Amino acid sequence: MNPIKDNQMVITDEKGNEHLMTVLFTYEHEERNKKYVFFYDEGDEDNVIVMSYNDDGELFDIEDDEEYAEIEEVFNAYNEDPKINEIK
């Protein structure tokens, strides 16, 4: 396996299989005091996953509809940013 770069992380699924994922970007919501990571599998770049995480690197699903809607707005703003689109 290639060495893990700064923008990658390993995710272990419910079956114990490890997957190398690429971090798209992170976001911190100060009012909620929560951090989020947006990432994807290199083999499926169209399927971006977002989870919250703590300082120890533990990942958590987003289960609150209001919180998810807010995160979706952040992702849409990211996709619409002209500077980001120049990079893509």
C-alpha positions as CSV (number, residue, x, y, z in Angstrom):
1,M,0.0,0.0,0.0
2,N,1.2,3.5,-0.7
3,P,2.1,5.7,2.3
4,I,-0.8,7.7,3.7
5,K,-0.6,11.3,2.8
6,D,-1.8,14.3,4.8
7,N,-5.1,14.4,3.0
8,Q,-6.0,10.7,3.5
9,M,-7.3,8.6,6.3
10,V,-8.2,5.0,6.9
11,I,-11.8,4.1,7.7
12,T,-12.7,0.7,9.1
13,D,-16.2,-0.5,8.1
14,E,-18.6,-2.6,10.2
15,K,-17.0,-5.8,8.8
16,G,-13.5,-4.8,9.9
17,N,-12.3,-3.9,6.3
18,E,-10.0,-0.9,6.0
19,H,-10.6,1.7,3.3
20,L,-8.2,4.4,2.3
21,M,-10.2,7.6,1.9
22,T,-9.3,11.1,0.6
23,V,-10.2,14.1,2.7
24,L,-11.9,16.8,0.7
25,F,-12.1,19.4,3.4
26,T,-12.9,19.9,7.1
27,Y,-15.3,22.3,8.7
28,E,-15.7,23.5,12.2
29,H,-19.0,24.8,13.5
30,E,-18.2,27.0,16.5
31,E,-21.7,27.4,17.9
32,R,-22.3,23.6,17.9
33,N,-18.7,23.1,19.0
34,K,-18.4,20.3,16.4
35,K,-15.9,19.5,13.7
36,Y,-16.8,17.8,10.4
37,V,-14.8,16.0,7.8
38,F,-15.9,15.6,4.1
39,F,-14.2,12.6,2.5
40,Y,-14.5,10.1,-0.4
41,D,-13.1,6.9,-1.8
42,E,-10.8,7.4,-4.7
43,G,-12.8,4.8,-6.7
44,D,-16.0,6.7,-6.1
45,E,-15.3,10.4,-6.1
46,D,-19.0,11.3,-6.6
47,N,-20.0,9.8,-3.3
48,V,-18.8,12.3,-0.6
49,I,-19.3,11.2,3.0
50,V,-19.5,13.7,5.9
51,M,-19.1,12.8,9.5
52,S,-18.4,14.7,12.7
53,Y,-15.2,14.0,14.6
54,N,-13.6,14.7,18.0
55,D,-10.1,15.7,19.0
56,D,-9.1,12.0,19.3
57,G,-10.1,11.4,15.6
58,E,-13.2,9.4,16.4
59,L,-15.9,9.6,13.7
60,F,-19.6,10.0,14.3
61,D,-22.6,9.8,12.0
62,I,-24.8,12.9,11.6
63,E,-28.2,11.9,12.7
64,D,-29.9,15.2,13.3
65,D,-31.9,16.5,10.2
66,E,-31.3,20.1,11.0
67,E,-27.6,19.5,11.4
68,Y,-27.4,17.5,8.2
69,A,-29.2,20.3,6.3
70,E,-26.7,22.8,7.5
71,I,-23.8,20.6,6.5
72,E,-25.4,20.2,3.1
73,E,-25.4,24.0,2.7
74,V,-21.7,24.1,3.6
75,F,-21.0,21.4,1.0
76,N,-23.0,23.3,-1.7
77,A,-21.1,26.5,-0.9
78,Y,-17.9,24.6,-1.2
79,N,-18.9,23.3,-4.7
80,E,-20.0,26.7,-5.8
81,D,-16.8,28.5,-4.7
82,P,-15.1,29.8,-7.9
83,K,-11.6,29.3,-6.4
84,I,-12.4,25.6,-5.7
85,N,-13.8,25.1,-9.2
86,E,-10.5,26.4,-10.7
87,I,-8.6,23.7,-8.8
88,K,-11.0,20.9,-9.9
